[in-house]
């Protein structure tokens, strides 16, 4: 499989998972079952939902931030915290002027971005609240620097700091980026989980233990396992839930489970989508999802740019 298709699959997986989980975000698993059943198709946000106005196939801030990070990497030929923070501030300026452009930005990211807009240095803008906002966007780091896990760990951690400074949030970002890098090279799911936890343990041992614990739950019914893991926006829950879906299921079924499990469904499904895409390329993503998905040209451009830049590093 060509490396470019794994880059494409990863970023398309982020967006597809995000869009699939968008209309169910914030509902419990029981409410989702009652309102939607299993979420197999791209759906618009229902009336009265905080994503009301988003159509089937539109994504949230999860994909937007992932693309901002990817595009900043391409523009500066590698990670620059200054450039990434500038892009976050520019993006935030747009939705502070027009709230309709705010696609569910979480409290932590919103507060940090508002600090950046007001002129705060990125070293001081982040909040020590352990949510998953920097984990959900960290896959481009794993793609670009896949040839060296130490570099992946360092930059995944660094890209967290402008918004999320809590050790658990940073560990979640490291786990996702490291897993993407390993998936890109075709390692088994078990090896991916073990090494993602190992790298994350350098920042938060409790998070790493919880991530490894996911591997012991694979024999349970999915609804029981995800009930134990829980699915709030906390990185301690969202990231393990995404890894569980990746470990337990194949691609399409894994995203359906993630979008149907309740809580922070868009983030869980987008992280799982990144892992499947890095491991399997793009062929696993159903055409019916891709047909509805917005922003495909932008996503393809980002994947191509990251792939070309990564190859230049390897040379």
TAVENKA-V381303 format. One record per helix or strand of 3 or more residues. SS is the DSSP state (~ for helix, > for strand). FROM is the first residue (numbers start at 1). TO is the last residue. If there is no record, write none. Layout:
# TAVENKA-V381303
ss=SS from=FROM to=TO
ss=SS from=FROM to=TO
This chain:
# TAVENKA-V381303
ss=~ from=3 to=22
ss=~ from=29 to=35
ss=~ from=61 to=75
ss=~ from=81 to=97
ss=~ from=99 to=101
ss=~ from=107 to=117
ss=~ from=122 to=125
ss=~ from=139 to=144
ss=~ from=149 to=161
ss=~ from=167 to=184
ss=~ from=189 to=200
ss=~ from=205 to=217
ss=~ from=222 to=229
ss=~ from=235 to=248
ss=~ from=251 to=260
ss=~ from=265 to=280
ss=~ from=287 to=292
ss=~ from=296 to=314
